[in-house]
Amino acid sequence: MRPIATAVVAAFSVLAPAAAQEPARTARIERIDPALDTLIAADAPIERVATGFGFTEGPLWHDGKLWFSDVVGDKLRTVDRAGKVTELLANSGGLANPPAGASIGSNGLIPDRDGSVLMAQMGARQIVRVDAAGKVTPFLSAYQGKRLNSPNDLVYAPDGALWFTDPPFGLFNGMDKDPKKELPNNPVFRYAGGKLEAVITDLKLPNGIGLSPKGDTLYIADYGQATIFAYKVARDGAVSDRRSFFAFPKGPGGGADGLKVDLRGNVWATGPGGIWIFSPAGKTLGRIHMPETAANLAFGEQGDALWITASTSIYRVPIKGVGALPRFAR
């Protein structure tokens, strides 16, 4: 193992109430490969834009604001560049009487063709459509007559197919052992032409999901195996040639959760300690060490900002215009 060259470009110390069980960590950017300089400036700050939430997830830059879920607080909110927070939807997980403190709120968010947002409801175990006024309408809730587990993260492919992961995290009575679980596995789904297909069924806890710029490589972060897997994707959506793209080492402060792919095909993913940045070949370029556990991330604005949902807070890091906004973004 070769020594790691570290460049600290921004630093501060934060210990939020919800992270009281974690050791205090300092935010900084670690330069492992010189190629990181083409993605993030040497003096890029790590800015905490807003804080005070339960557990933040599902970031999406939409209509000039960051939309995000509070999985524990059971709310859908937005925050603008100035830090103004607006609640769009209470009870965003879809359960009428949710148990306090359970992770059953909304999760992944993605823009749809008509300008609305598709939202994963962990509690109600479905994907719904949310308009600008906060009106919710059903979208997908079952596969072959059986309820979904707990949709987590979503991505649209260049061909218009919707892919999403369906782990059991919202089944708060035991996840895979929950008596309400109807599916025999935890699939990765593809929805196209009105047909829902379970494309991958052998992962433990599929979580983050992303596609290469051309849509020919699918990335899945399996939280249960602490590994990002990559698959070849055929024109008809079939996947093949699974390989381990990166296996995270053991460490505190998060795991194989959210991920995004930039315009150059680099993979930005949450892992122990913060955000890990990989080349398309799987080489580690650098890490953004976070003071709180990072669950997910999104490219925003004009592709020149990285937004991070980390436990109780929302963070922003300026980047060099490489961020790929999701299909149908506006």
SVG drawing of the C-alpha trace seen along z (x, -y; Angstrom):
<svg xmlns="http://www.w3.org/2000/svg" viewBox="-53 -33 57 49">
<polyline fill="none" stroke="black" stroke-width="0.4" points="0.0,0.0 1.5,-3.3 1.4,-6.4 -1.6,-8.7 -0.8,-12.3 -3.3,-14.5 -4.3,-18.0 -6.5,-19.7 -8.4,-22.4 -11.1,-23.2 -11.6,-22.2 -14.0,-22.7 -15.3,-20.7 -19.0,-19.8 -20.7,-17.5 -24.5,-17.7 -26.9,-16.3 -27.9,-13.3 -24.3,-12.4 -23.4,-12.5 -22.4,-8.8 -19.8,-9.4 -16.4,-10.8 -16.0,-14.4 -14.6,-14.6 -13.1,-17.4 -14.3,-18.2 -11.5,-18.2 -10.8,-17.1 -8.1,-14.4 -6.2,-14.4 -5.2,-10.8 -4.6,-11.2 -3.6,-14.5 -6.7,-13.9 -8.8,-15.1 -7.6,-18.6 -9.7,-18.6 -12.8,-17.9 -12.5,-20.0 -10.4,-23.2 -7.6,-23.2 -9.3,-25.8 -12.9,-24.5 -14.8,-25.0 -17.1,-22.5 -20.1,-24.6 -22.8,-23.6 -25.9,-25.2 -28.6,-24.0 -28.9,-21.8 -31.2,-20.6 -32.9,-17.6 -33.5,-14.0 -31.6,-12.1 -31.3,-13.6 -31.4,-11.7 -32.5,-11.7 -31.0,-15.0 -32.2,-16.4 -31.5,-19.8 -34.8,-20.9 -36.3,-24.2 -33.4,-26.2 -33.4,-24.5 -32.2,-21.3 -35.1,-19.0 -34.3,-16.5 -36.0,-13.9 -35.8,-13.7 -36.1,-9.9 -36.5,-10.1 -38.4,-13.4 -40.8,-12.1 -40.8,-15.3 -39.9,-16.4 -38.1,-19.8 -36.2,-22.2 -33.3,-24.5 -32.0,-27.2 -28.5,-28.5 -28.9,-31.0 -30.0,-28.3 -33.7,-29.0 -35.6,-25.8 -39.1,-25.2 -41.3,-22.2 -43.1,-20.8 -44.7,-17.7 -45.3,-16.4 -45.7,-12.7 -43.6,-12.1 -43.2,-8.4 -46.9,-7.9 -47.9,-6.2 -50.9,-7.6 -49.4,-6.9 -45.7,-6.3 -43.7,-5.1 -41.6,-7.8 -37.9,-7.6 -38.3,-5.0 -36.7,-5.4 -40.0,-5.4 -40.0,-8.9 -39.4,-9.6 -36.0,-8.8 -34.8,-9.0 -36.1,-11.8 -35.9,-12.2 -37.4,-14.6 -39.9,-13.1 -40.9,-14.1 -43.7,-16.4 -41.7,-18.5 -43.0,-16.6 -40.8,-14.6 -40.9,-10.9 -40.4,-10.1 -39.6,-6.9 -41.8,-6.4 -40.1,-4.0 -43.1,-3.7 -45.8,-3.2 -43.4,-1.0 -44.1,-2.7 -43.0,-5.4 -45.3,-8.4 -45.4,-11.5 -45.1,-14.9 -46.0,-18.2 -44.8,-21.7 -47.7,-22.2 -47.0,-19.0 -49.8,-17.0 -49.0,-13.3 -50.3,-10.7 -49.4,-6.9 -46.9,-5.7 -45.5,-2.2 -46.4,0.0 -46.3,3.6 -44.5,6.3 -46.4,9.3 -49.1,8.7 -46.8,8.3 -46.0,5.1 -42.6,3.6 -40.1,3.8 -39.2,0.1 -38.0,-1.8 -34.8,-3.6 -33.0,-5.3 -33.8,-6.0 -32.2,-7.0 -33.5,-7.5 -31.4,-6.0 -30.6,-7.9 -33.2,-5.7 -35.9,-6.8 -36.1,-3.6 -36.5,-4.1 -34.2,-2.0 -34.6,-1.8 -33.4,0.2 -35.8,1.9 -34.1,2.9 -36.2,3.6 -35.0,0.6 -38.5,-0.7 -39.7,2.6 -39.0,1.5 -40.0,4.8 -36.9,6.6 -36.2,5.8 -35.8,9.2 -37.5,11.0 -40.4,8.6 -43.7,10.6 -45.0,7.9 -42.3,8.5 -43.8,10.0 -41.0,10.2 -38.5,13.1 -35.5,10.9 -34.3,7.3 -34.4,6.4 -33.1,3.7 -36.0,2.9 -36.3,1.5 -39.5,-0.1 -39.9,-0.7 -42.8,-0.6 -45.3,-0.2 -43.5,3.0 -41.7,3.5 -38.9,6.0 -36.8,7.3 -33.4,7.2 -31.1,8.0 -32.2,10.2 -29.1,11.5 -27.8,8.5 -28.1,8.2 -29.1,4.6 -29.1,2.7 -29.0,-1.0 -27.4,-3.8 -27.8,-3.5 -26.2,-5.3 -25.5,-4.9 -22.6,-5.8 -23.1,-8.8 -24.0,-6.5 -26.1,-4.3 -24.1,-1.2 -22.8,-0.6 -25.0,-0.3 -23.5,-0.9 -25.2,0.4 -24.0,-0.2 -24.8,2.8 -24.9,1.7 -25.0,5.3 -21.7,6.2 -20.1,2.7 -19.3,2.9 -20.2,1.0 -20.9,3.4 -20.9,2.6 -22.8,4.3 -22.9,4.1 -26.3,2.9 -27.6,4.1 -30.0,2.1 -33.0,4.1 -32.0,3.5 -30.5,6.9 -27.4,6.8 -24.3,9.0 -20.7,9.2 -21.1,8.2 -17.9,7.1 -16.8,5.6 -16.1,1.9 -14.9,1.1 -15.1,2.8 -15.0,0.3 -12.7,0.9 -14.2,1.2 -14.5,-2.2 -16.8,-4.5 -19.1,-7.2 -21.3,-5.6 -21.2,-2.9 -22.1,-1.9 -25.1,-4.1 -25.8,-6.9 -23.8,-7.4 -23.8,-9.6 -21.8,-9.5 -20.4,-12.7 -20.2,-13.8 -16.8,-12.1 -17.9,-8.8 -16.3,-9.3 -18.3,-7.7 -18.9,-9.8 -20.2,-7.6 -20.8,-7.7 -18.6,-5.4 -16.9,-5.2 -16.0,-8.8 -17.7,-10.7 -17.6,-10.9 -15.3,-8.8 -14.4,-9.7 -13.4,-7.1 -12.3,-7.1 -14.3,-5.0 -11.7,-2.3 -12.3,-2.2 -9.2,-4.1 -9.7,-6.2 -9.0,-9.8 -9.9,-11.4 -12.2,-11.7 -14.3,-14.4 -14.1,-13.7 -17.4,-14.7 -18.1,-15.7 -21.3,-13.7 -22.3,-10.5 -23.0,-11.1 -26.0,-9.2 -26.3,-10.6 -25.2,-13.3 -26.4,-15.1 -24.9,-17.4 -26.7,-20.7 -26.9,-24.2 -25.1,-24.2 -23.2,-21.1 -20.7,-23.1 -21.9,-22.1 -22.0,-18.9 -24.7,-18.8 -24.4,-16.3 -27.1,-15.0 -25.2,-14.1 -27.2,-13.1 -28.6,-16.3 -27.3,-18.7 -27.0,-19.7 -23.6,-20.5 -22.4,-22.1 -19.0,-21.8 -18.2,-23.7 -16.8,-21.5 -15.5,-22.2 -18.6,-21.9 -18.4,-18.1 -21.7,-17.4 -24.3,-15.5 -27.8,-16.6 -30.5,-13.9 -32.5,-13.2 -35.5,-15.6 -33.8,-18.0 -34.9,-21.6"/>
</svg>
